[in-house]
Amino acid sequence: MQQVTLPRKLVNQVLAHAQSCPQQEVCGLLSAKNGTPARVYKIPNAATDPAVLFDMHAPALIQAFKEIRERGERLFAIYHSHPGSAPRPSAADQAQLAYPQALYLIVSLDEQGVLQLNGFRCTDETTSTLEQVELVITE
């Protein structure tokens, strides 16, 4: 299983974002500078049913990509939460796989108050196959 290292500071920001809206899916991006995860970009969820879907608000997403580019960073990960299900990609998640080179992070709020975070990488762009990676959290 592939390992991906994430700074605890960024993981805590993603988890706090998920906890701030426990009844709906939250979403956002992580950027990296020189290959190292650097920043969290929270993006509003514009889905018609945000309790079970996420759709990043287009103007906010464009603005985030602009800031990433201006800072000399690159897209590292896309994250979203599952308020009522396990931290595994749903069929809808796989269907909207737009950046196959990015890490996909899913936060679950479904485990009796215990947050779970899993990471996935696309292994086959033609079938949108995602395989779990091991997340290593560093200080």
One Martini backbone bead per residue (centre of mass of N, CA, C, O) as a GRO file, in nm:
protein
  139
    1MET     BB    1   0.096   0.037   0.023
    2GLN     BB    2   0.071   0.352  -0.014
    3GLN     BB    3   0.231   0.648   0.102
    4VAL     BB    4   0.111   0.948   0.281
    5THR     BB    5   0.209   1.268   0.378
    6LEU     BB    6   0.074   1.463   0.658
    7PRO     BB    7   0.008   1.738   0.820
    8ARG     BB    8  -0.156   1.794   1.109
    9LYS     BB    9  -0.256   2.081   1.053
   10LEU     BB   10  -0.422   2.002   0.796
   11VAL     BB   11  -0.592   1.777   0.912
   12ASN     BB   12  -0.732   1.953   1.128
   13GLN     BB   13  -0.874   2.139   0.922
   14VAL     BB   14  -1.043   1.923   0.783
   15LEU     BB   15  -1.188   1.814   1.036
   16ALA     BB   16  -1.312   2.086   1.124
   17HIS     BB   17  -1.480   2.127   0.873
   18ALA     BB   18  -1.656   1.876   0.909
   19GLN     BB   19  -1.762   1.955   1.199
   20SER     BB   20  -1.905   2.233   1.113
   21CYS     BB   21  -2.090   2.023   0.906
   22PRO     BB   22  -2.250   1.738   1.000
   23GLN     BB   23  -2.508   1.739   0.773
   24GLN     BB   24  -2.278   1.789   0.552
   25GLU     BB   25  -2.088   1.816   0.287
   26VAL     BB   26  -1.758   1.884   0.257
   27CYS     BB   27  -1.505   2.091   0.079
   28GLY     BB   28  -1.170   2.066  -0.087
   29LEU     BB   29  -0.826   2.172  -0.083
   30LEU     BB   30  -0.484   2.075  -0.145
   31SER     BB   31  -0.170   2.201  -0.136
   32ALA     BB   32   0.163   2.224  -0.291
   33LYS     BB   33   0.515   2.263  -0.212
   34ASN     BB   34   0.748   2.081  -0.339
   35GLY     BB   35   0.547   1.822  -0.253
   36THR     BB   36   0.434   1.976   0.001
   37PRO     BB   37   0.197   2.016   0.203
   38ALA     BB   38   0.043   2.358   0.268
   39ARG     BB   39  -0.284   2.396   0.199
   40VAL     BB   40  -0.618   2.503   0.272
   41TYR     BB   41  -0.928   2.491   0.068
   42LYS     BB   42  -1.230   2.607   0.113
   43ILE     BB   43  -1.536   2.483  -0.036
   44PRO     BB   44  -1.832   2.525  -0.130
   45ASN     BB   45  -2.137   2.355  -0.132
   46ALA     BB   46  -2.350   2.318  -0.443
   47ALA     BB   47  -2.538   2.103  -0.390
   48THR     BB   48  -2.867   1.995  -0.394
   49ASP     BB   49  -2.759   1.753  -0.176
   50PRO     BB   50  -2.537   1.798   0.085
   51ALA     BB   51  -2.589   1.532   0.256
   52VAL     BB   52  -2.479   1.333  -0.016
   53LEU     BB   53  -2.323   1.570  -0.171
   54PHE     BB   54  -2.070   1.711  -0.394
   55ASP     BB   55  -2.018   2.061  -0.520
   56MET     BB   56  -1.812   2.277  -0.625
   57HIS     BB   57  -1.791   2.603  -0.620
   58ALA     BB   58  -1.685   2.749  -0.896
   59PRO     BB   59  -1.572   3.033  -0.811
   60ALA     BB   60  -1.405   2.919  -0.568
   61LEU     BB   61  -1.235   2.721  -0.731
   62ILE     BB   62  -1.103   2.925  -0.919
   63GLN     BB   63  -0.974   3.093  -0.693
   64ALA     BB   64  -0.801   2.870  -0.572
   65PHE     BB   65  -0.634   2.809  -0.830
   66LYS     BB   66  -0.516   3.092  -0.849
   67GLU     BB   67  -0.369   3.091  -0.573
   68ILE     BB   68  -0.197   2.847  -0.623
   69ARG     BB   69  -0.045   2.962  -0.865
   70GLU     BB   70   0.060   3.231  -0.727
   71ARG     BB   71   0.222   3.047  -0.499
   72GLY     BB   72   0.358   2.795  -0.645
   73GLU     BB   73   0.149   2.571  -0.654
   74ARG     BB   74  -0.027   2.254  -0.615
   75LEU     BB   75  -0.223   2.007  -0.655
   76PHE     BB   76  -0.288   1.741  -0.410
   77ALA     BB   77  -0.597   1.758  -0.290
   78ILE     BB   78  -0.921   1.613  -0.235
   79TYR     BB   79  -1.200   1.696  -0.022
   80HIS     BB   80  -1.445   1.513   0.183
   81SER     BB   81  -1.754   1.432   0.332
   82HIS     BB   82  -1.930   1.176   0.545
   83PRO     BB   83  -2.188   1.197   0.761
   84GLY     BB   84  -2.332   0.875   0.704
   85SER     BB   85  -2.048   0.739   0.618
   86ALA     BB   86  -1.794   0.595   0.507
   87PRO     BB   87  -1.443   0.644   0.407
   88ARG     BB   88  -1.563   0.592   0.099
   89PRO     BB   89  -1.613   0.566  -0.220
   90SER     BB   90  -1.854   0.649  -0.415
   91ALA     BB   91  -2.009   0.645  -0.708
   92ALA     BB   92  -2.014   0.955  -0.728
   93ASP     BB   93  -1.716   1.004  -0.674
   94GLN     BB   94  -1.612   0.841  -0.922
   95ALA     BB   95  -1.775   1.001  -1.145
   96GLN     BB   96  -1.614   1.290  -1.043
   97LEU     BB   97  -1.323   1.230  -1.153
   98ALA     BB   98  -1.112   1.508  -1.244
   99TYR     BB   99  -0.824   1.443  -1.069
  100PRO     BB  100  -0.625   1.170  -1.092
  101GLN     BB  101  -0.353   1.292  -0.951
  102ALA     BB  102  -0.503   1.317  -0.698
  103LEU     BB  103  -0.577   1.316  -0.382
  104TYR     BB  104  -0.827   1.140  -0.189
  105LEU     BB  105  -1.030   1.270   0.074
  106ILE     BB  106  -1.212   1.109   0.350
  107VAL     BB  107  -1.458   1.200   0.581
  108SER     BB  108  -1.592   1.061   0.881
  109LEU     BB  109  -1.902   1.092   1.103
  110ASP     BB  110  -2.014   0.772   1.164
  111GLU     BB  111  -1.827   0.689   1.441
  112GLN     BB  112  -1.936   0.778   1.721
  113GLY     BB  113  -1.753   1.063   1.712
  114VAL     BB  114  -1.536   0.940   1.517
  115LEU     BB  115  -1.300   1.033   1.318
  116GLN     BB  116  -1.232   0.967   0.969
  117LEU     BB  117  -0.938   0.913   0.749
  118ASN     BB  118  -0.907   0.873   0.397
  119GLY     BB  119  -0.703   0.757   0.120
  120PHE     BB  120  -0.688   0.812  -0.247
  121ARG     BB  121  -0.599   0.660  -0.565
  122CYS     BB  122  -0.561   0.659  -0.896
  123THR     BB  123  -0.514   0.358  -1.112
  124ASP     BB  124  -0.764   0.410  -1.332
  125GLU     BB  125  -0.891   0.634  -1.555
  126THR     BB  126  -1.102   0.463  -1.724
  127THR     BB  127  -1.249   0.353  -1.430
  128SER     BB  128  -1.202   0.513  -1.162
  129THR     BB  129  -0.989   0.377  -0.981
  130LEU     BB  130  -0.967   0.337  -0.627
  131GLU     BB  131  -0.698   0.338  -0.388
  132GLN     BB  132  -0.576   0.287  -0.095
  133VAL     BB  133  -0.392   0.477   0.139
  134GLU     BB  134  -0.141   0.559   0.355
  135LEU     BB  135  -0.158   0.766   0.634
  136VAL     BB  136   0.089   1.005   0.739
  137ILE     BB  137   0.123   1.176   1.042
  138THR     BB  138   0.273   1.489   1.105
  139GLU     BB  139   0.419   1.764   1.285
   0.00000   0.00000   0.00000
